[in-house]
Amino acid sequence: MRNNKGNNIQKNKTREGRYANCFQIGQNEFEFVIDFGQSYEESECKESFHTRVICNPYSVNILLKLLQKSVKEYEEMYGEVEND
């Protein structure tokens, strides 16, 4: 199977899921670096990062729009997400 960019996609491949409630973002002229991790107040090590995603600015802009759309749909179904 191929996606619309001509890359091969494996059918029925299981993706690993990781929980994240902590994020760090950095950028330079060419890319954004997004680190995903877990943070727990009761732990000695308050933050533990497990996944890093590196994207170009174009792709990050697409991700931003997808996240905004998803949050809007979520809030329409379940109510407003509280900001602490």
Residue pairs with C-beta under 8 A, 6 or more apart in sequence:
1 8
1 9
1 10
1 11
2 8
2 9
3 9
18 36
18 50
18 51
19 38
20 36
20 37
20 38
20 50
20 51
21 38
21 39
22 36
22 37
22 38
22 39
22 47
22 49
23 34
23 35
23 36
23 37
24 34
24 35
24 37
24 49
25 32
25 33
25 34
25 35
26 32
26 33
27 33
27 57
30 56
30 57
31 54
31 55
31 56
31 57
32 54
32 55
32 56
32 57
32 60
33 52
33 53
33 54
34 52
34 53
34 54
34 55
34 60
35 49
35 51
35 52
36 49
36 50
36 51
36 52
36 53
37 47
37 48
37 49
37 50
37 51
38 47
38 48
38 50
39 46
39 47
39 48
40 46
55 63
71 81
74 81
75 81
